[in-house]
Amino acid sequence: MSGGAIVWIVVLVVILVVLGVVVALMMNKRKNEQRRAHATELRTEAAAQSDSIAHAEREAKRAEAEAEAKRLEAERAEHQAAEARQGVHMDQAYQEDRIREAQRVDPDDKRV
């Protein structure tokens, strides 16, 4: 090979390397632009969800308050039921005491 052919080969290789670098830079630039666009879309979606999240938060707080009110109501009802049950037991005890007293004072009742 002559010296001139080697120079052309080197020049051609350098041109191909430079083209490869340029193409790689252009692809990287395009990829970065696509990523920026995608990030913008994600931010837009996230911002759009702010209203629905705020609404859901308000609903959750309302439901929690309602649950607390119902829990307190249930506690009051349970307390009232316990008092009623205690009243029934007292009435039953009084009734049984009256029956025993009647048996004790009745001269015709032969039960011991």
ROSEDO-835753 format. One record per atom (N, C-alpha, C, O, CB): x, y, z; residue in one letter. Coordinates in steps of 0.001 Angstrom, whole numbers, plus 500000, padded with zeros to 6 digits. Each point is the difference from the previous one (the first is absolute). Glycine has a CB too. Layout:
REM residues N
XYZA;...
***
This chain:
REM residues 112
500843498838500000M;499157501162500000M;500898501237500000M;501102500004500550M;497036498750500666M;501363502255498168S;500791501210499937S;499673500881501194S;498998499800500686S;501081500069496801S;500774501098502745G;499819500899501138G;498734500804499882G;499397500338501019G;503046499787499231G;497132500194498553G;498780500778499795G;498759499222500361G;499037500571500512G;502111500665497699G;498856497471501533A;498840499165500319A;499836499885501500A;498883499998500517A;501419498721497354A;500828501183502828I;499944499892501472I;499415501286500575I;499204499950500937I;502806498491499092I;498368502692499430V;499486501280500484V;498484500039499796V;499267500420500895V;502940500736498575V;497314498403499343W;498566499995499733W;499268499050500961W;498895500304500449W;501569500240497127W;500132498347502726I;499385499046500944I;499920500630501386I;498973499890500670I;501918498146498000I;500169502613501762V;500011500655501318V;498957501111500017V;499252500137500968V;503209499325499350V;497488501335498606V;499013501090499925V;498586499402500046V;499129500519500698V;502485500934497947V;498166497485500630L;498694499347499987L;499644499473501379L;498860500162500434L;501476499226497168L;500588499994503095V;499761499486501357V;499677501142500942V;499084499901500817V;502464498171498759V;499213503027500308V;499747501165500863V;498603500555499712V;499268500339500930V;503216500213499136V;497145499543498670I;498670500497499641I;498920499081500558I;499000500486500528I;501938500553497383I;499239497648501988L;499021499048500543L;499891500122501516L;498901499941500551L;501589498500497552L;500641501729502568V;499974500158501468V;499268501283500362V;499171500014500910V;503007498720499319V;498132502355499049V;499328501275500279V;498505499868499742V;499198500486500797V;502894500784498596V;497517498086499515L;498574499780499717L;499350499156501097L;498874500274500415L;501597499883497116L;500230498835502928G;499472499160501081G;499781500805501266G;498985499837500678G;502179498194498340G;499786502838501303V;499858500844501197V;498831500954499827V;499214500185500929V;503257499655499520V;497400500766498380V;498900500931499733V;498663499280500106V;499068500507500624V;502422500856497875V;498414497468500899V;498758499224500071V;499689499638501453V;498849500101500423V;501567498978497258V;500582500504503080A;499794499644501410A;499528501213500793A;499100499884500831A;502672498336498992A;498822502932499930L;499575501220500699L;498567500383499632L;499226500411500864L;503158500367499177L;497263499089498684M;498639500320499566M;498991499041500621M;498915500412500412M;501994500499497437M;499450497812502217M;499097499013500611M;499849500279501493M;498902499890500545M;501776498388497736M;500416502080502377N;499952500307501429N;499133501237500241N;499221500049500953N;503073498934499367N;497854502025498796K;499190501213500120K;498517499665499824K;499154500463500765K;502773500929498369K;497774497807499858R;498610499609499754R;499436499212501176R;498856500207500404R;501604499752497135R;500344499144503003K;499565499195501153K;499728500910501198K;499009499810500705K;502336498209498463K;499514502956501069N;499789500938501108N;498737500830499800N;499275500255500961N;503196499839499389N;497254500332498418E;498780500747499716E;498773499141500269E;499013500491500548E;502210500862497732E;498823497376501345Q;498882499099500253Q;499801499806501499Q;498869499949500483Q;501562498889497330Q;500664501057502910R;499900499811501453R;499428501252500660R;499199499905500930R;502758498505499015R;498458502771499571R;499443501243500535R;498495500067499742R;499225500377500879R;502985500779498754R;497391498478499161A;498571500017499655A;499225499020500879A;498901500303500464A;501669500329497163A;500008498205502592H;499340499000500850H;499900500512501436H;498973499818500655H;501896498322497871H;500192502499501962A;499970500556501358A;498923501074500110A;499315500091501019A;503142499421499253A;497392501296498691T;498962501033500003T;498615499358500053T;499128500476500727T;502382501071497972T;498283497391500549E;498718499282500025E;499720499446501396E;498884500106500508E;501396499301497060E;500745500002503041L;499824499443501350L;499644501093500997L;499140499804500858L;502493498373498600L;499029502975500432R;499698501106500916R;498568500505499782R;499297500327500956R;503147500327499066R;497139499404498723T;498635500446499687T;498983499030500587T;498999500425500578T;501818500671497305T;499430497602501972E;499096498991500574E;499952500118501514E;498933499913500608E;501558498549497476E;500680501740502520A;500049500113501462A;499229501227500465A;499280499943500997A;502949498901499031A;497919502259499256A;499275501218500371A;498501499797499843A;499220500504500808A;502745500890498495A;497626497875499672A;498575499741499785A;499418499153501126A;498810500101500299A;501553500048497228A;500444499038503085Q;499519499134501082Q;499861500751501315Q;499375499488500929Q;501704498581497940Q;499479503117501236S;499951500758501250S;498565500203500473S;499700499819501180S;502422501330498174S;496992499228499726D;498604500232500388D;499329498725500483D;499287500010501004D;500599501845497342D;500340497047500944S;499351498751500415S;500587499497501314S;499286499407500809S;500276500020496785S;501713500799502623I;500610499596501269I;499440500840501135I;499691499471501068I;502407499824497738I;497768502012500974A;499434500868501033A;498562499586500314A;499599499978501164A;501888501913498075A;497743497784499730H;498617499542500206H;499988498691500786H;499206499836500927H;500079501289496927H;501587497954501779A;500064498713500704A;500407500205501449A;499494499313500887A;501087499526496967A;500321502091502399E;500431500293501373E;498833500541500819E;499798499605501148E;502539500868498035E;496894500438500210R;498822500543500709R;498993498896500297R;499437499946501093R;500896502277497776R;499439496897500157E;499069498886500196E;500493499066501104E;499210499529500819E;500110500623496765E;501970499585502434A;500562499117501031A;499814500620501389A;499625499308500947A;502068499802497391A;498569502180501776K;499823500671501301K;498535499996500420K;499688499803501174K;502302501651498345K;497101498768499510R;498574499970500317R;499587498611500478R;499252499861500968R;500325501940497328R;500922497174501013A;499671498623500380A;500570499665501369A;499355499309500789A;500606500037496795A;501247501139502707E;500593499757501322E;499173500672501093E;499763499411501055E;502521500431497898E;497277501393500793A;499184500703500985A;498670499280500212A;499524499872501128A;501561502300498218A;498328497365499567E;498738499259500102E;500203498695500776E;499170499628500830E;500057501379496984E;501866498313501915A;500288498747500715A;500199500266501489A;499541499225500839A;501513499821497083A;499627502044502402E;500217500342501413E;498670500306500684E;499767499579501133E;502522501325498312E;496844499828499864A;498689500322500579A;499190498722500219A;499342499848501030A;500690502409497833A;500016496838500181K;499256498740500145K;500609499131501090K;499282499297500712K;500084500803496868K;501972499946502554R;500646499238501069R;499543500524501363R;499697499215500898R;502305500344497614R;497949501772501641L;499544500576501261L;498535499660500261L;499614499715501133L;502048502143498599L;497531498174499218E;498587499629500137E;499866498539500426E;499165499665500841E;500214502035497407E;501445497438501170A;499966498580500358A;500437499800501452A;499436499167500709A;501033500215496891A;500530501377502840E;500428499900501397E;498880500414500947E;499768499358501024E;502593501094498274E;496942500639500343R;498868500442500842R;498905498934500036R;499445499709501059R;501066502697498380R;499186497020499409A;498965498963499935A;500425498778500811A;499185499387500689A;500109501434497031A;501979498835502191E;500503498855500769E;499890500277501500E;499637499118500779E;501943500294497339E;498737501817502273H;499894500376501408H;498543499939500465H;499710499519501095H;502322501956498664H;497059499015499399Q;498574499947500346Q;499518498559500107Q;499217499666500889Q;500428502532497960Q;500827496949500241A;499604498590500051A;500518499343501273A;499300499200500621A;500704500702496868A;501222500437502899A;500559499429501229A;499198500460501213A;499731499213500908A;502555500722498038A;497335501338501066E;499180500499501115E;498636499314500019E;499491499655501066E;501694502563498813E;498229497587498947A;498701499319499929A;500133498560500491A;499149499515500745A;500161501951497315A;501760497849501520R;500233498619500422R;500172499949501517R;499488499092500654R;501588500366497117R;499640501510502785Q;500196500042501450Q;498657500233500691Q;499733499422501054Q;502626501456498646Q;496797499969499707G;498662500227500563G;499173498731499989G;499275499718500954G;500823502646498285G;500005496867499684V;499264498732499911V;500482499050501091V;499194499353500668V;500500500947496837V;501622499617502672H;500541499106501039H;499513500428501386H;499670499161500837H;502368500403497737H;497923501725501652M;499522500487501302M;498522499660500197M;499584499588501082M;502107502278498840M;497523498315499009D;498573499666500091D;499803498503500246D;499154499593500796D;500307502330497671D;501350497256500822Q;499902498547500199Q;500387499619501431Q;499352499159500623Q;501163500477496936Q;500527500981502945A;500430499707501369A;498913500419500997A;499718499284500961A;502705501022498362A;496984500842500440Y;498939500460500880Y;498809499045499953Y;499403499671501025Y;501352502700498638Y;498913497187499099Q;498891499073499843Q;500291498696500741Q;499149499485500725Q;500292501545497044Q;501768498442502041E;500362498754500682E;499982500184501516E;499591499098500732E;501816500237497294E;499028501814502439D;499984500291501434D;498564500046500515D;499716499496501087D;502438501795498691D;496948499303499457R;498594500066500395R;499390498602500045R;499226499683500903R;500590502612498084R;500542496861500020I;499470498631499984I;500506499243501211I;499219499319500665I;500675500700496823I;501384500080502814R;500551499308501181R;499350500519501291R;499697499228500910R;502495500441497867R;497605501631501282E;499367500580501188E;498572499484500124E;499541499680501096E;501902502388498716E;497848497853499046A;498628499484500034A;500006498551500459A;499150499604500798A;500170501968497354A;501610497641501365Q;500085498604500411Q;500322499898501488Q;499473499138500703Q;501267500222496981Q;500119501520502779R;500403499955501414R;498825500362500927R;499860499402501067R;502502501199498254R;496822500336500302V;498925500435500894V;498705499215499793V;499103500070500840V;501925502190499166V;498858497005498907D;498775499252499725D;499945498755500868D;500857499126499872D;499109501738497769D;499034499035503249P;499917498831500849P;499631498734499231P;500235498893500486P;499136502612501369P;500044498648496932D;499590498829499239D;501130499482499096D;499921498887499481D;497719501963500584D;503388499945499755D;501109499575499120D;500931499131500825D;500609500465500964D;499235501643497596D;500264496620501055K;500778499037500764K;501441499877499483K;500762499172500499K;497115499594499979K;502501502040498537R;501371499919499480R;500970500537501035R;499713500924500762R;499457499323496873R;501975499132502350V;501022500427500970V;500940500943499338V;500938500482500635V;498891497382500608V;
***
